[in-house]
Amino acid sequence: MTRDQEIKLLGALESHITFTADPPRTDGCANDHRLTRAFLTREGLDVETELAGLVERGGRCCDCEVVFNAKLGAKSGFALPQDPD
């Protein structure tokens, strides 16, 4: 998956999943990879290969873990910009 595709995946997941910090809560995640799988399929990528890579990078059990742990867009020193406070 290219860095641009990773950024698109992050946007796709964040458009379906709501994250709140206080109290910590995630809404819209079905505790599986259904949204990630759907995105990979739409992009014409090898779903099992790409998902295995995301799992290895920390997106182990569900779509919200892909967002929180897989460091999407972080390859080769690239990091997504942080929201200004």
C-alpha positions in Angstrom: 0.0 0.0 0.0 1.3 3.4 -0.9 1.6 6.3 1.6 -1.3 8.0 -0.2 -3.4 4.9 0.1 -2.6 4.7 3.8 -3.7 8.3 4.3 -6.9 7.6 2.3 -7.5 4.5 4.6 -7.1 6.6 7.7 -9.6 9.2 6.4 -12.1 6.4 5.4 -11.8 4.8 8.9 -12.1 8.2 10.7 -15.2 9.0 8.6 -17.0 6.0 10.1 -15.6 5.8 13.6 -16.0 8.4 16.3 -13.3 8.8 18.9 -13.8 10.7 22.1 -11.1 11.3 24.8 -13.3 12.2 27.8 -14.5 9.7 28.6 -12.4 7.4 26.3 -14.8 5.9 23.8 -14.9 4.6 20.3 -18.2 4.4 18.4 -18.6 2.8 15.0 -16.0 0.1 15.3 -17.5 -3.3 15.0 -14.4 -4.9 16.7 -13.2 -6.4 13.5 -11.5 -5.2 10.3 -14.7 -4.9 8.1 -14.1 -1.2 7.2 -10.4 -1.8 6.5 -11.2 -4.9 4.3 -13.8 -2.9 2.4 -11.3 -0.1 1.7 -8.6 -2.5 0.6 -11.1 -4.2 -1.7 -12.2 -0.9 -3.2 -8.6 0.1 -3.8 -8.0 -3.3 -5.6 -5.3 -4.3 -3.1 -4.5 -7.8 -1.9 -6.7 -7.7 1.2 -5.0 -10.6 3.1 -1.5 -9.3 2.4 -2.2 -5.7 3.3 -4.2 -6.6 6.4 -1.4 -8.8 7.6 1.0 -5.9 7.3 -1.4 -3.6 9.2 -1.8 -6.2 11.9 2.0 -6.6 12.2 2.2 -2.8 12.6 -0.3 -2.8 15.5 -3.8 -2.8 14.0 -4.3 -6.2 15.5 -8.0 -6.9 16.1 -10.1 -4.1 14.7 -10.5 -0.9 12.6 -10.0 1.5 15.5 -6.7 -0.3 16.3 -5.6 0.3 12.7 -6.3 4.0 13.3 -4.6 4.2 16.7 -1.7 1.8 16.4 -0.7 1.0 12.7 1.0 4.4 12.2 -0.7 5.0 8.8 1.4 7.3 6.7 4.4 7.0 9.0 6.6 5.0 6.6 10.0 6.5 5.6 9.9 9.2 8.2 6.6 10.7 7.0 4.1 11.5 9.8 0.6 12.8 9.5 0.2 16.4 10.8 -1.2 16.8 14.2 -4.3 18.9 14.9 -3.4 22.3 16.4 -4.8 22.9 19.8 
